[in-house]
Amino acid sequence: MKRNRFHIKFQLNGVSFSSVDEIITFASIFSDEIHQFLKNWFSDDPYIIVKTSGSTGVPKDIKLQKSKMINSALATGAFFYLKENTTALLCLPTEYIAGKMMLIRALTLGWQLDVVAPTSFPLRGIKKIFDFSAMVPLQLENSLNSLNQIKKLIVGGGVVSKQLENKILNTTCTVFATYGMTETITHIAVKRLNNFSSIERNTSMKSLQKGFYETLPNVEIYKDDRNCLVINALEVSNEVIFTNDIVNLVSETQFEWLGRFDNVINSGGIKLHPEKIEEKLSEIISKRFFVAGIPDSTLGEKLVLIIEDSYTSNEVEVSFKLKINQLKALTKFEIPKEIYFVTKFIETETNKIQRNKTLDLIK
């Protein structure tokens, strides 16, 4: 990695630079974390050490090639038509890959990047218009009134609920859900969540269909014998990645995500995908929740609903059951047999729900 490897148009918080040392020195003024990352990025080491989120296992440090990270940045720029002088907002923590990649995209593509603290209200007090940003669902939820300040937004780190999808239908900001992981250097596919009638200049985005993920350039996908997604993306990973994500392949470049293989519930011989059931339930449940299977002497596993709520009563439970039974989107097998309330879900460091550990609270 050459020390002078950055785009001449790159700006950080409105400041331009003529050397790597200037960038590193400037970063030291406002963020120790970004300062340290940039020192590592511009070092002669061909790798960067990145921490995984821990959402699908124990958090761990992995080595990512800098050249692969640059390839990922180039793919994002090409797919979303984000060229030099793109104005972008970094409001994610740079401790993890999503935040790091916003910096690398800006450095590689010549963006004008503004950095703000990674809070739950990233647009609070900001009046500027941005071409691009990345958020988690909670940040999106808390930015609805200001969302028109962003032209294109990618959302990762959690599922965007149906209720939240409905809230972004009338915004001019085009919002995309992302599919990816640390090992694939963030997203390798995106799903448009709104503005389906808008016409894009970039032909790669015209094929995006409602409900399906579209792969970025140079990504090959197929399924293994478990119906789980397999990713062959040599531009960002030296290895073929076998995931635990059950998918329906729509085309060579599109897939529908059905849920995690390790979350599948076998209830009386019927295989249930919790994530698809949760998508339907999110229309009527505003609090955090998830569904899971617990042992049952008759069914093997029975479907249960766990809701994060500190206040519960028989009336509340009856109300939930009534709403669920009236939800036409659910099949009879997808109706939870029991409802449990937990005061506080157990989470990972990145605030993702740890299902199994939370489930232990009701046993």
Buried (B, 14 or more C-beta within 10 A) or exposed (E): BEEEEBBEBBBBBEEEBEEBEEBBEBBBEEBEBBBBBBBBBBEEEEBBEBBBBBBBEEBEEEEBBBEBBBBBBBBBBBBBBBEEBBBBBBBBBBBBBBBBBBBBBBBBBBBBBBBBEBEEBBBEEBEEEBBBBBBBBBBBBBBBEBBEBBBBBBBBBBBBBBEBBEBBEEBEBBBBBBBBBBBBBBBBBBBBBBBEEEEBEEEBBEEBBEEBBBBBBBBBBEBEEBEBBBBEBEBBBEEEBEBBBBBEBBEEBBBBBBBBBEBBBEBEEBEBBBBBBBBBBBBBBEEBBBBBBBEBEEBBBBBBBBBBBEEBEEEBBEEBBEEBEEBEEBEEEBBBEBBBBBEEBBBBBBBBBBBEEBBEEEE
